[in-house]
Amino acid sequence: MNHVHFGKRFRAQPTEKPLPTLRKSLRRIHLIIILVSLTFSGISLSLLSVVALRNYAENNSELVAKTISYSAGYAVATHDATAAQAILGDIGTETQVGQARIVDAQHQVLASWSASDERSAQSFTKVVARWLFPKPVHIPVHYDGKEVGQIWLTGDGRRVMHYLFQALTWLSCSMLISATLAFYLSRRMHSGIVSALQNIACVTHEVRKRRAFSLRVPSSSIAELNKLSGDFNSLLDELADWQRHLQSENDTLSHQVRHDALTGLPNRTAFEQELHKQLSDPLTAERVAVLFIDGDRFKEVNDRYGHAAGDHVLTATAQRLRARVRKGDLVARLGGDEFAILLVAIDSGEQAGCVAQNLIEAMREPIWLDDATHVTQSLSVGIALAKNHHTGEATIAQADAAMYHIKALGGGWYFSPALWEQRQATATLAYEDS
């Protein structure tokens, strides 16, 4: 039987540990440096102190031995054990002597002295004393130029331990103060470095997230980081200029896509989008009217005076149409000599008809051409109310049909056929009921 193992397939993926921050990394590095430096310095200074103390203890033992030899010369020469014992006891009590003895020329012990049993009983002190004073100090005793005896002396480890403890305590305190100062100074140094880099990182994040090219990185007290901040700010200046140029080009292209190049009016696309926007809002959909406008005999102007004159007539017509409607209404050029007006906040067909009549009246004044000749441009206007139709396309189509209907009758303005059919049907029903 084959056994299928799924252990590897369903093994949980290890979670990714978060990366340490720069501040934590710098603190860790400097802490390691401080610990290693202070440890090495502490060990070196401690060894140096111990060696120096050992040399001092040896020299001091020799000096004490010479002092005893000088003081006890007469007592040894006369075999005065009491005097020798007194001298040895006085000097041993006042100096760092662990054990001492005086022997005469026959190597007989004349006097001996040792530290108290309580001090000598400490095993650690014995170890230190054995390391500091591995061999007793041996000094001859002379009197009248003759060697009359010898001094054998061993140093007192307790007093040396006391001095060693004081030295190590002072050294530890000094190292602790040094570590504290080093840590404080490193934090001060970290603060300048990390703050400068954090400023650059924060500005970079805001620029990437919000395209906030107006932000700038503050200057830094560190030369390299200050130069980096300046270069970064220069790069932001270039990006800001590039963004403004790109935005200007986009605005220009957007305007060109949605506006007529000759008259500057919105084009068919912009008109249809605005109509759809108004019809999508229930608050405005019932109060929208579309005026479809066409110039009468415009082709004759082009044929007789040329296309430049025709463009001038179209521009003048656009200006007059724009001047005769409200600020919230939209005037657009659909193409050729066809214009359209989107009226908002229209309460009745009669109100739209008044606007159409006002536009026709505006065109009665002649349009002067560059050669001092003038032409009169009349209009044919078709009107459609959006509330009588289902879609914006149907509204435009009905306004277009009304325009062609009135154009065929010689010009003027006219409501959409659908509205007239509705009114005729209403009138017929009223007549039949009567």
C-alpha positions in Angstrom: 0.0 0.0 0.0 1.3 3.4 -0.9 1.3 6.1 1.7 0.9 9.7 0.7 2.5 12.3 3.0 1.0 15.8 3.1 3.4 17.2 5.7 5.4 19.4 3.3 2.3 20.6 1.4 0.6 21.9 4.5 3.6 23.1 6.4 2.9 26.6 7.8 5.0 29.3 6.2 7.2 31.1 8.7 6.0 34.5 9.6 8.3 37.3 8.4 9.9 39.2 11.2 9.6 42.9 11.1 12.8 44.7 10.1 14.5 46.7 12.9 14.4 50.5 12.7 17.5 52.5 11.9 17.4 54.0 15.5 17.3 50.5 17.0 20.1 49.2 14.7 22.3 52.2 15.6 21.6 51.8 19.3 22.4 48.1 19.2 25.7 48.7 17.3 26.8 51.5 19.6 25.8 49.5 22.7 27.9 46.5 21.5 30.8 48.9 20.7 30.5 50.5 24.2 30.3 47.1 25.9 33.2 45.6 24.0 35.3 48.8 24.5 34.6 49.1 28.2 35.1 45.3 28.8 38.5 45.4 27.1 39.4 48.6 28.9 38.2 47.3 32.2 40.0 44.0 32.0 43.2 45.8 30.8 43.0 48.4 33.6 42.2 45.8 36.2 45.2 43.6 35.2 47.4 46.7 35.2 46.1 47.7 38.6 46.7 44.2 40.1 50.2 44.1 38.6 51.0 47.6 39.9 49.6 46.7 43.3 51.7 43.5 43.4 54.8 45.4 42.6 53.9 48.0 45.2 53.3 45.2 47.8 56.6 43.5 47.0 58.5 46.8 47.3 56.7 47.7 50.5 57.5 44.3 52.0 61.2 44.8 51.2 61.0 48.3 52.7 59.4 47.0 55.9 62.0 44.3 56.1 64.8 46.8 55.8 63.2 49.0 58.4 63.0 46.0 60.8 66.6 45.1 60.0 67.8 48.6 60.7 65.7 49.0 63.9 66.5 45.5 65.4 70.2 45.4 64.6 71.4 46.0 68.2 68.7 43.7 69.7 69.8 40.9 67.4 73.5 41.5 68.1 72.9 41.4 71.9 70.3 38.5 71.6 67.7 40.7 73.3 64.6 38.8 72.4 62.3 41.1 74.3 63.4 44.2 72.4 63.4 42.4 69.1 59.9 41.2 69.7 58.7 44.7 70.6 60.3 46.2 67.5 58.8 43.5 65.3 55.3 43.8 66.9 55.3 47.6 66.6 56.3 47.6 62.9 54.1 44.7 62.0 51.0 46.3 63.5 51.6 49.6 61.6 52.5 48.1 58.2 51.2 45.5 55.8 52.9 42.4 57.3 51.3 39.1 57.5 54.1 37.1 59.2 57.6 38.1 60.2 60.4 36.5 62.2 63.9 37.4 63.3 66.6 34.8 63.5 70.1 35.2 64.8 73.4 34.2 63.2 72.8 30.6 64.4 69.4 30.6 62.7 67.6 30.5 65.9 64.3 32.3 66.0 64.8 35.4 68.2 61.3 36.9 67.7 58.2 36.3 65.5 55.0 38.1 64.7 51.9 37.3 62.6 48.6 38.9 61.8 45.5 38.0 63.9 43.9 34.6 63.3 40.7 36.3 62.3 42.3 38.0 59.3 44.4 35.1 58.4 41.5 32.6 58.5 39.9 34.0 55.3 40.7 31.6 52.5 40.4 34.1 49.7 42.8 36.4 51.5 45.2 33.5 51.8 45.0 32.9 48.1 45.6 36.6 47.3 48.4 36.8 49.7 50.0 33.6 48.2 49.7 35.2 44.7 51.0 38.6 45.8 53.8 37.2 48.0 54.8 33.8 46.6 58.1 33.9 48.5 59.0 35.5 51.8 61.2 38.5 51.7 64.7 37.7 53.0 66.9 40.6 54.4 70.1 40.2 56.5 70.6 42.1 59.7 73.9 43.9 60.1 75.5 45.5 63.1 78.9 47.1 63.1 79.5 45.8 59.6 78.8 42.2 60.5 75.7 40.0 59.7 74.2 39.2 63.0 70.9 37.7 61.8 68.2 37.6 59.2 64.7 38.9 58.7 62.0 36.7 57.1 58.8 38.6 56.2 55.5 37.8 54.3 53.1 40.6 53.3 49.6 41.0 54.7 47.0 40.1 52.0 44.1 41.7 53.8 45.3 45.2 53.4 46.3 44.6 49.9 42.8 43.2 49.2 41.4 46.4 50.7 43.4 48.6 48.3 42.5 46.3 45.4 38.8 46.5 46.3 39.0 50.3 46.4 40.8 50.4 43.0 38.3 48.0 41.4 35.4 50.0 42.8 36.7 53.3 41.5 37.4 51.6 38.2 33.9 50.2 38.0 32.3 53.5 38.8 34.5 55.2 36.2 33.5 52.7 33.6 29.8 53.0 34.5 30.0 56.8 34.2 31.9 56.5 30.9 29.3 54.0 29.6 26.5 56.4 30.6 28.1 59.4 28.9 28.9 57.3 25.8 25.4 56.1 25.6 24.0 59.6 26.0 26.3 61.0 23.4 25.5 58.2 21.0 21.8 58.9 21.4 22.4 62.6 20.7 24.3 61.6 17.6 21.7 59.1 16.6 19.0 61.8 17.0 20.6 64.0 14.4 21.1 61.2 11.9 17.8 59.5 12.4 15.8 62.7 12.5 17.3 63.8 9.1 16.6 60.4 7.5 13.1 60.3 9.0 12.3 63.7 7.5 13.4 62.4 4.1 11.5 59.2 4.5 8.3 61.0 5.6 8.4 63.5 2.7 9.1 60.6 0.3 6.1 58.7 1.7 3.8 61.7 1.4 5.0 62.4 -2.2 4.4 58.8 -3.2 1.0 58.5 -1.5 -0.5 62.0 -2.1 1.7 63.4 -4.8 2.5 66.3 -2.4 5.4 67.8 -4.4 5.1 71.0 -2.4 6.6 69.4 0.7 10.3 70.1 1.4 12.9 68.3 3.7 14.2 70.5 6.5 18.0 71.2 6.5 20.2 69.0 8.7 23.2 69.8 10.9 25.2 67.0 9.3 26.9 68.0 6.1 26.3 64.8 4.1 22.6 64.6 5.2 22.2 68.3 4.6 23.5 67.9 1.0 21.2 64.9 0.6 18.2 67.0 1.8 19.1 69.8 -0.6 19.4 67.4 -3.6 16.2 65.8 -2.6 14.4 69.1 -2.5 15.8 70.0 -5.9 14.5 66.8 -7.2 11.1 67.7 -5.7 11.2 71.1 -7.5 11.8 69.3 -10.8 9.0 66.9 -10.1 6.7 69.7 -9.2 7.5 71.6 -12.4 7.1 68.4 -14.4 3.7 67.8 -12.7 2.5 71.3 -13.4 3.6 71.0 -17.0 1.9 67.6 -17.3 -1.3 68.9 -15.6 -1.3 71.9 -18.0 -1.0 69.6 -21.0 -3.7 67.4 -19.6 -6.0 70.3 -19.0 -5.3 71.6 -22.5 -6.0 68.2 -24.1 -9.1 67.7 -22.0 -10.3 71.1 -23.0 -9.6 70.4 -26.7 -11.4 67.1 -26.5 -14.5 68.6 -25.0 -14.5 72.1 -26.7 -14.8 73.4 -30.2 -11.6 74.8 -31.5 -13.2 77.7 -33.4 -15.7 79.1 -31.0 -14.3 77.8 -27.7 -17.8 76.4 -26.8 -18.3 72.9 -25.5 -18.7 70.3 -28.3 -21.3 67.5 -28.8 -19.5 65.1 -26.4 -19.5 67.7 -23.6 -23.1 68.6 -24.3 -24.4 65.0 -24.2 -22.4 64.3 -21.0 -23.9 67.3 -19.3 -27.4 66.4 -20.5 -27.0 62.9 -19.1 -25.8 64.3 -15.8 -28.8 66.5 -15.5 -31.2 63.7 -16.4 -29.6 61.3 -13.9 -30.5 63.6 -11.0 -34.2 63.3 -10.1 -34.2 66.9 -8.7 -33.1 68.4 -12.1 -34.4 65.9 -14.7 -38.0 67.4 -14.8 -36.7 70.9 -15.4 -34.4 70.5 -18.4 -35.0 71.8 -21.9 -32.9 71.4 -25.1 -32.7 74.0 -27.8 -31.4 72.8 -31.2 -30.2 75.8 -33.3 -29.3 76.0 -36.9 -28.2 79.1 -39.0 -30.4 80.0 -41.9 -28.6 80.3 -45.3 -25.2 80.0 -43.7 -23.9 78.2 -46.8 -24.5 81.3 -48.8 -22.2 83.3 -46.5 -19.4 80.8 -47.1 -20.0 80.7 -50.9 -20.1 84.5 -51.2 -17.6 85.8 -48.7 -15.4 82.8 -48.1 -14.7 80.4 -45.2 -12.9 83.0 -43.2 -16.0 85.2 -43.2 -18.1 82.1 -42.3 -15.8 81.3 -39.3 -16.3 84.9 -38.2 -20.1 84.6 -38.4 -19.9 81.4 -36.4 -17.8 83.0 -33.7 -20.1 86.0 -33.5 -23.1 83.7 -33.3 -21.5 81.7 -30.4 -20.8 84.9 -28.5 -24.4 86.2 -28.9 -25.9 82.9 -27.9 -23.7 82.7 -24.8 -24.6 86.3 -23.8 -28.4 85.7 -24.0 -28.6 82.7 -21.6 -28.0 82.3 -17.9 -24.7 81.4 -16.3 -25.8 77.9 -15.4 -27.1 77.1 -19.0 -24.8 75.3 -21.4 -24.2 76.5 -25.0 -22.4 74.1 -27.3 -21.5 73.8 -31.0 -22.4 70.5 -32.4 -20.8 71.0 -35.8 -21.0 73.2 -38.9 -23.6 76.0 -38.1 -25.5 73.8 -35.6 -25.6 74.8 -32.0 -27.4 73.4 -28.9 -28.4 75.0 -25.6 -29.1 73.1 -22.4 -31.5 75.0 -20.2 -31.7 74.1 -16.6 -34.4 75.0 -14.0 -37.0 75.5 -16.7 -40.5 75.4 -15.2 -42.6 75.5 -18.4 -42.4 75.3 -22.2 -43.4 79.0 -22.4 -40.2 79.9 -20.5 -38.1 77.9 -23.0 -40.0 79.6 -25.8 -39.1 83.0 -24.4 -35.4 82.0 -24.4 -35.6 80.9 -28.0 -37.3 84.2 -29.0 -34.6 86.1 -27.2 -31.9 84.3 -29.1 -33.6 85.0 -32.4 -33.8 88.7 -31.5 -30.1 88.7 -30.6 -29.2 87.8 -34.2 -31.2 90.5 -35.9 -28.2 92.9 -35.5 -25.9 92.6 -38.5 -22.5 90.9 -38.2 -19.7 93.1 -39.6 -16.9 91.4 -41.6 -13.3 92.5 -42.0 -13.9 94.1 -45.4 -16.5 96.5 -43.8 -19.4 94.5 -45.3 -22.0 93.0 -43.0 -24.3 90.0 -43.0 -27.5 89.2 -41.1 -27.7 85.6 -39.7 -31.1 84.4 -38.8 -31.8 81.2 -36.7 -34.1 78.3 -36.6 -34.7 76.9 -33.1 -36.2 73.6 -32.1 -37.3 73.1 -28.5 -37.8 69.8 -26.6 -38.6 69.4 -22.9 -36.8 66.5 -21.2 -39.7 65.5 -19.0 -41.7 64.5 -22.2 -39.0 62.0 -23.3 -37.3 59.0 -21.8 -33.7 59.6 -22.7 -31.3 62.4 -23.5 -30.9 61.1 -27.1 -34.7 61.2 -27.6 -34.8 64.8 -26.3 -32.0 65.9 -28.7 -33.8 64.0 -31.5 -37.1 65.8 -30.8 -35.4 69.2 -30.6 -33.6 68.4 -33.9 -36.9 67.5 -35.6 -38.6 70.6 -34.3 -35.7 72.7 -35.7 -36.0 71.1 -39.2 -39.8 71.6 -39.1 -39.5 75.4 -38.4 -36.6 75.7 -40.8 -38.7 74.4 -43.6 -41.3 77.0 -42.7 -38.7 79.9 -43.1 -37.2 80.1 -39.6 -38.2 80.9 -36.1 -38.7 78.6 -33.1 -40.9 75.6 -32.6 -41.6 72.9 -30.0 -41.0 69.3 -30.7 -43.6 67.4 -32.7 -44.2 65.0 -29.8 -45.3 67.9 -27.6 -47.7 69.2 -30.2 -49.1 65.7 -30.8 -49.7 65.4 -27.0 -51.4 68.8 -26.9 -53.5 68.0 -30.0 -54.6 64.7 -28.4 -55.5 66.5 -25.2 -57.5 69.1 -27.2 -59.3 66.3 -29.1 -60.3 64.5 -26.0 -61.6 67.7 -24.5 -63.7 68.5 -27.6 -65.2 65.0 -27.6 -66.1 65.2 -23.9 -67.9 68.5 -24.6 
